[in-house]
Amino acid sequence: MRVSVRPWWMVVAGVPALLLITAFRFDTLPFIPGAAFTDAATSHWPAALLLRESVLSGEFPVWRDTFMAGAPFAANPLNKTAYPLQWLAVLLPPTLHLNGMIILHLAIAGFGMYRWVRSFGCHEGAAAFAALCYGVSPRLISATGAGHLDVIYAMAWLPWVILTATGFAHGGTLRQGVIASLAVSMLILSDLRIALFGLVVAAGVVSGHWWRVRQRVRWQVSLLSMLLTALLTISVTVPLALWWPYLSRAGLNPAEAGIFSLEPVQFVGLIFPQTGGSHETIVFFGLGVLLLALVAVAAQPKRVAGWVFLLIVSGWWALGSNGAVWSMAAQVVPALSFFRVPARAWVIAALIVPMLAGLGLHWLITFAGEQNRAQRRVRLMAAAALLVCLICLAAALTGPAALRTAALPLAAAAILCILLLIRMGGRIAVNPLIALATILAAAELLTFARGWLEWRGEDRWLLPYQRLAELLLEDNTDRVYSPAYSLPQEAAAAFDINLFGGVDPFQLRGVSAAILRGGGITFEGYSIAMPPLVDVSADDLSAANREAVPDTRVLADWGVSHVAAPFPIAADSLILFSQVDGQFLYRNTDYQEATRTGRFPSGYADLPDEVTIEAFNRVTVAVALVSALALVCAGIWVTVARQRE
């Protein structure tokens, strides 16, 4: 059935509509409303700043002194020096760069979903609907608000990985294998954690197709593709392997790694969107998206059975320590603990459900008029969904205030159910169906976005710390220790002040132990913040480590000349010299001007010596060059091979 609808406006308008409704400006960074912190400012802004300043000064940033008493920079996957698009930071100021990266990757995500759904032979209106629903999906938007930009980058490449893996499974040519390798490499370089799930799905797609059609496997091409992928990603994998024995994350146990496991009760969030808590536990897709995905399942259960199986597995894995799958896997393969936060497996569900929604909408566009089992199943499903929506809507309108945020999604879903029933009777045309389904889905997704994403300027996340930084600089600070993060990382980076501590999952075990010892803190386990925040609200750090008494001699060993805290500290060697904005600033009288010959003081365990560090840094630079050269060569070869076809 050929129709005249041109759906591109849906793809093009989705991201601008999101930016408009969340009051975006290019001089701001994303936050979750009400949250005091965002990884965009804490981690990604300083990383972009250092990359830009280092390259413009003619250096490759292998090391950063600003955080954690000094730590590897290029070897840290969070800093994205191995990710090709991160190098746009050289051209743009950090804030503008990060916002450009967010917009670019939301567009990459939407267009990838469009191409993937079109590869099923779907109508372009259905593909554009799926693209819109993925590009502004709750999981992507909440990750944006939390500043988890690496997750956004990786989710943008997920549909491309599945698309190229499918193409390779069907064709098996060398060019298709190289294209798939490039897509997989971009996924791995953007985020190793999300890559784990994407690679499992891609492998399942390829092996499932080969098994189903009994296609002869081209092992030579497959092996070459895997070797190329390994070569393209050595800029991440090799430095990580070198530093692994020294990392505190290497010692994670399943209990520590199982943080933010989904709880079964949280699946009620499929209907009632989550309004608080962690963004990691959001399961909402949008009721309209979920409804159209159910249409695909009801209409073509055999066609989508494999994707439904992946949905179930991803949900079960996301249960983490509350479910059997992740717990058993983590016991059998301890290395899985490195990936932490099992709930991130739900990104696979966030990928599959919009795709299924596109298939469902396509079926509604093209189904035959005569009655059959599929139509009866869809009609029954729509009627049952309408009843559930009306019951839940009544509960939302008459129940607690926390449920009222679900009123709009439930009302939109009820209207969509009615549209489906009308469509099954043949009394609504294709174009109005696509337009109305898109408007209803966009309305609930953008409403959700307003609750999980806002934009704040430097006047709120950087400038408030300017006076504190200036006082420290005027007093000739060497390194600053703060038990309650009085000087956040973005401010330390902006004013070039070195910290004894910080927030980063890539921690040297010996440095973390020294921070605990120097801070007088007793703590067992793993924390991405060092010193750790124990029994303190994430948004109010004024009482963090208040009872701990710092060991000023250990602090002095590590070059800590000053201590900043939001409370007075009773230590003989700490002399108060100023107060500003509720912060107490101390000089450490045990400190003497640094005479260290290496990056770390002697006498502390679990730390590499200077010779080892230099060797690791040289390898990091070498593999970065090799990986970049391989990427350029592979891209050129694919382009030339296409022209010859």
N, C-alpha and C positions, 0 to 999 in steps of 0.2 A: 504493500500500500504506500503510495507516494503522496506526501503532503508538502505544503509550501512553507511550513514554519521554519524560521531561521533562528536557531537557539543560541547563537553566539553571545547575544546580549546577556544571557544567564551566566556564562563563564566570565565574561569581561566585567560584569557589574558586581559580582559577588564580593571580591576583595575590596573595591572602593566603598561598597555599602557597609562592609564591616568596619573599615577605617572611619567612615563618616559617623556611624552610630556610636562608636567608642571614642569620639573626639580626638582622633589621631593628629599629631603634629610631628614634623620631621626633627624637631629639637627635643623630643621626649623619648622615654623608654617605657616598655610595658610593665604593668604591675597588676596583680589581682587586687580588686577594690578592697580597701581596709587593711591590706598587708603592708608591713613596714619594709620588707625587703623583696628583691627580685634578683634572680641569677643573671639577668641581663646587665644589671649594674655591678653586682658583686663579682662576677666572673668574666663575662663576655666583653664588657666595656674595657676593663684593664687589659685583657688579652689583645683586643684590637688596637688599643693605644700602644702597647709595647711592640707589637708586630710592625705597626706603621713607623714608629720612631726608630726602631732598629734598622729596618730596611733603608729608610731615608738617610740614615747615618752610615750606610754601607756595611752593616753587619747582619748576620743570620742569628736570630734570637734563640740560642740554645739554653740559656740560663736566665733566671729572674731572681734578683735579690730582694724584691719588694715584699714578698709573702713568705711565710713559713721559714724564716731565717735563711732563705735561699733555697731554690728548688729547680729541677729541670723544667724548662719551658716547652721547647719543641717536642720533647719526648712525652709530654702530657697530652693525651688525646683531647682533653677538654679545651685546650687552647687552639685547636684546629689549624695549626700551621701545615698539616699534611693535607688539608681539604682545599682543593684548588680555588673555590670561590671565596674562601676566607682572605685570599690575597688582594681582593678588592679593597681591603682595609688600607692598603698602601695609597690608594687614590682618594679616599674619602676620610673625613674626620670620624672618630669612633661612633658617635651617636648616629650620624647619617648613614654610616656603613651598616650598623646593626639593623636600622629600620629598613634600609634597602634590601638587606638579606632576608628579613621577615617577609616583606612584600614579594620579593622574587620567589621565595620558596613556597609561599601559599599559592602563587601562580603555577609553579612547577607541579605542585601537588594536584591542583585542579586539572591542568592540562594532561597530566599523566593519567588521571582517572578517566578523563574523556577518551583518550586514545585506547585505554584498556577496555572500557565498556564497548567502544566501537568495534574492537577486535572480535567481539562475540557476534558481530553482525547486527547490532542494535541500532535502532533509529537514532539519529543525531540529537533529537530532542531529549530522549531518554538518557543518552550519554552526557549531555550537557547538564541535565538534572543531577546525575550522580556526581559530576565534577563540582558543581556548586555545593552539594551537600558534604563532599569530602573537603573541599577547600576551606570551608568555614565550619568544619565539624567541631563538636564540643571538645574532643580530645586535643585537636590542634589549637583551638582557641585558649583552652585552659593552660596548655603548655606554654603558649605565648605569654599569657599573663604571669605565669610563674617565672618567666625568663629562661625556660629550658629550651634555648634556641637550637641546641644540637638535636634535640628530639624533633623539632620542627623540620630541620634540614633532613633528617633521616626519613621522617614520614613522607616528605615530599618525593623521595626517591623510591619508596615502596611500590607504588603502582608501576613505575618504570621497570623495576627489577622483575616483577611478575610478568609484565608485558613482554620484555625481552627474553625471559626464560621460556615463556610460551612459544615465542617465535623460534627459538633455538630447538625446542622440543619437536616442533612440527617440521622444521626445515633441516636442521643439523648441519648447516653450512659453516665454513670457517668464519665468514663475515658475521653471521648471526651469533656465533660463539664469542667473537671479539666484542660485539655490541653488548651482549649480555655481561661480559666481563667488565666493561666500562661502567655499566649501570650498577652492578654489584659492588664495584670498587668505590663508586661515589657514595653508596650506602654505608660501606664499612668505614670510609674516611670521615663521613659525617657523624656517625655515632656507632661505636662497637656494640653497645647494649641492644639497640633496636635492630642492628644488623643480625644478631643471633636469631631473632624471630623471622626476619625477612628471608634469611638464607634457608631456614627450615621450610618455609612455605614454598620458596622457589624450587628447592630440591624436590618437594612433594609434587609440585606441578609437573616438573620434567619427568620424574620417574613414573608418576601416575599416567601421563600420556603414553609413555613408552610401553607400559604394562597393558594399557587398555587396547592399543592398536597393534600390539606385538611388533612394534617398529624395531628394526635393527639398530642397535646403539652404536653410534660412531665414537668409539672410545678415544681414538686419536684426537679428534677435534675437542672432545670433552676434556681430555687431559691437558691439551694446549690452552684451553680457556681457563682451567683452574690454575695452571702455572702462570698465565698472564695476570690473573686476578691477584695471585700471591705477589707477583712482581710489582703490580700497581699499588699495593697496600703495604709494602715493607716499610714505608715511612712512618707507619703507625705500629705495626706488629713487632718489628725488630727493636726499636727503642724501648717499647713496653716490656719485651722479653728481657732486655738487658737490666732494666731497673727493677724488674719484678721481685727478685730476692730481697730488696731493700724496702719494699712498700708495705705499709701497715694493712692495706686492703688485701694483700696476699694471705693474711691470716684470718680472714673472715670465716666464721662458722655459720651453719644454716640458720640458726636463731637470729644472728645479727643481719644476715643477708635477706631474711624474710620480712623485713620491715615494709609496711604498706601493703601487706597481703590483703586482697579483697576478703570481706566477710560475706557469707551467703545472703544476709539480710540486705546488703548493699545493692543487690540486683533489683530491688524495688526501684532503684534509680533509673531503670529502663523506662519507667512510666512517670515517676515523680523526679524531676531533675534535681540534682544535688545543689544546694545553695551555700554550703559551708564545708569545712573540713579540708582535706588534702585534694589537690587536683589529680593526684595519682590514682585515686579511687573512683573517678568519674566513669560511669558506664553508659551514660545517656548518649543516644545517637540523634535524637529528634524523633518524635512519635510518627510524623509523616514518613520519615525515612524508614523507620522500623516497620511501619504498616506496608509500604510498598515492597520491602524485602520479604515480608510474609506472603505477599501476593506471588512473588517469584517461587517461593517454597511450595505454596499451595498449587500453583499452576504447573510447575515443571519440577517436581520433587527429584526425579532421577538426574536431571541435568545439573542441579545445584547440590546434590547429596554430598559431594566432596567438600564443597565450601562450607556447608552446614557442619560437617565433621570437624573442619578446622576451627570453626566458631566455637564448638563445644570444647575442643582441646585448649584453645586459647583462654576461654573462660575458666576452665578447670585449673590450668597452669596459674592464672592470675590469682586464684585462691591461695597460692603459696603455702604457707604453713597451716592454713585452714583447709587444705585439700591434699589428696594423696599424691597427685602427679608430681608437683614440684618437690615435695618433701622427699619422695623416694629418689627422684633424679639427683637432687643435691647430695644425698647420702652416697649414691653410686659414683657420681662425678663431682667431687668437691670443688673443682674449678668453676662450676656454675655459680658458686657463691660470689664470685667476682662481679657478676652482672647485677646482683642485688635487686630489690624492689620487684617481686614477681608480678605485681599488678600491671607493669608495663607491657606484659603480654597482650593486654587488651587492645593495644594498638593494631593488632591483626584483626580483631573484631571491628575496630573503627575503620579499617580498610575494606573489609569484606562486605559489611552491611550496606554502605552506599552503593557498592557495585551491584549487590543483589537488588537494591531499590531501583537501579537503572534497568536491570533485567525485568523487574516487575512492571515498571512503567512501560517498557517496550512491549511486553505481552499485552497490556491493556490497550496499547495503540494498534496492535496488529492482530488480535485474536479474531477468529472466525465467528460469524454471527450465529451459527447453529449451536444448539445445546450439546455439551459434552461433559465428561467428568471433571475436567479442569475448571470449566466455568462454574459448575455447581460447587466445587470446593472453594473457589475464590468468593463466590457469592455468600456461602456459609461463613467463611472466614471474615468477610467484611461485616456481615450482620453481627457476628459474635464480638468483633472488635468494637463496633458501634455501641453495643450494650455495655461492654467493659469501660469504654471511654465515658459514657454518660454516667455510669455508677461512680467512677473515679472523679469525674467533674463535680458531681454532687458532693462527694466527700471533700474535695479541695475547696469548694465554695463555703461549706458549712463547718469544716474542720479547723484545726489550728492554723495560725498565720503562716507557718512554715510550709504548709501544703498549698497555699494560694498561688504560689509562683507557678504551679503546674496547671493553673486554670487555662492560660493561653494555649500551651501545647495540647492539652486535652480537647479544648474547643476546636482547635485547628484539625486535630486528628478525627474528631467526630464529623466535621464538615467533609474531610477527605473520604471517610467511610461512606458518607452519603453520595459523594461524587462517584465512588467506585460502584456502588449499587446502581446508580443512574447509568453509568457507562456500560455495565453488564446488560442493561436493558436496551442499549443502543441509542440512548437519547441525549448523548453529549458528543460533540465532535472532538477530533484529536487535538486541534490547536487550543481550544479552551481548556481541555483536560490538562495539557502540559503546562499552560500558563497558570491555572489555578493551583495545581499541585506544587509548582515552583514557588508561587507567592506564599502559600500556606507553610511550606517547609522553611523558606527563607525567613518568614516572620518569627517562627519559634526558635530557629537557630540564632538569629541576630538578637532576639530578646535574651536568650541564654548568654550570648557573648557579652552583653552589657553587664551581666552579673559576675563575669570572670575576667574582664579585661578593661583596663583603663591606662591612660598615658600620663606620665609625670615628667616635668622638666627638671633641669639641673638645679633649679631653685629649691627642689625638695629632696633630691638624693645626693647632691654634691656640695653645693654652696653652703649649707648649714654647718659644714665641718671646716670651712676655710679658716676661720679665726683660730680654731684649735690647731690646725696644721701650721699656721703662721707662727704661733707661739712656740711650737716645738722646733721649727726651723730656726727661729731667732735664738733659741737656746742651744744651738749646735747639736741637735740630736743625732745619734748614730743609728740606734734601733729602738723601737717602741714596743713595750709589752702592754696589752690591755686585757684584763680578765673578762671584760664585758663588752668588748668590741666598740670602744668609744670612738675609734677612728676606723671606719669601714674601709674595705679594700679599694673601692673606687677612689676614695679620697687620698689614700696612701699612694696609689698609682699616679693620680693627677698632680700631687705635690711632691712626688719622688721621696717618700718617707718609707724606710724599711720597717717591716713588722716582724715581731717574734710571735708568729701565729698566723691564722687566717682560716678561710673556708675553701676547701678544695678536697675532692675525693682522692687525689693523687698525692699521697703523703709519704715521706720517708719515715720509716718506723723509728729510727734513731732520733730524728728531729721531734717527732710527736712525743716520744718519751721525755726528751729534754724540756719541752714546753710544759708538760705535766709536772715534772720535777721542779722546774724554775718557778712555776705558778703555785707550788704547794698544793696541788690538786690530786686527790685520790680518785682514780677512774679506771675501770676495767672495761675493755671492749673497743669498739670502733665508732668514731664520730667523724663526720665530714668537716666539722668545725673543731679547731684546735686553738685555744683550750675549749673543751667540750662545754655545752650548755646543759647543765644537769638540773632537772626539776624547775625549769624556767619557761615561761610563756615565750613562744617564738617571736612575738612582737614586742615584748617588754623585757629587755635584757638588764635592767637596772640592778637586779639582785643576783646576776650570774656570778658565781664563785666569790660571793661577798665574804664568806667565812674563811676562805683560803688565805694563808699567809705566804707571800712569795719568798723564795730563797734568792736573795739578792746576789749572792756570789755566783750561783748558777746563771742567773740573768746576765751578770757581768761577763762570765765566760763566753756568752753568746753575743756580746756587744750591745746588750740592752742598757742604754744610757738613761732612758726615761720610761716612766710608767704612767698610764692614763686610765682613770676609772671613774665611774659615776658615783662613787662612794669613797669615804676616807679609808686609807690603809694604814694599819699600825705595824710598821716595820722600821727598825732603828736606822737602817741605811737608806731609807727613802725620805727625801726632804721635799716638802711641798713648796713649789715656787710660783704656782698660779692656779686660778680657778676661772673657768669660762664655760658658759652655757650648762652649768650643773656638773661639769667634769673637773676632777681633781688631777692636777699635773704634778708629778714628782720627778726629781732627779735621783738617780741611783748613785750614791757616793762610793759604792764598791767598784763602779765602772772606771776603767782606765782606757785611754785611747787604744783602739784595736791594734794588736801586734801580731794577729794571726797570719800565718804564711799560706794557709789554705782556706777553703770556703767554710769549713767546720772546725771547731776547736778540738784538740786532742783529748783523749780520755773518755770519750762517749762511744757507747757500743752501737752496732747495727748501722754504721755509716761508712760509705766508701771513702777511700783516701783520694788525694788530689790526682794521683796518676790514673786511677780508675775512672774518676769523673771526666778527666780530659779525654781518655780513650772512648768513653761512652759518647761524649759530645762529638768527637770526630766521626764516629759511626753514624750518629744521628744526622749529621750534615751530609754524609756520603749517601745514605739510603734515601734521603730527601731528594737529592739530585738525581739518583737513579730512577726513583719512582716518578718524578716529574718528567724526565726524559722519556720513560716508557709510556706515560700518558699521552704526551705529544705525538710520539711515533704511532701509537695505536689509533689516535684520532685521525691522523693524516692517512694511515693505511685504510681505515674504514671509508673515508671520503673518496680516496682514489679508487677503491674497489667498487664503490657504488657507481662511479662514473663509467667504469668499464663494463658494468652489467647491461 
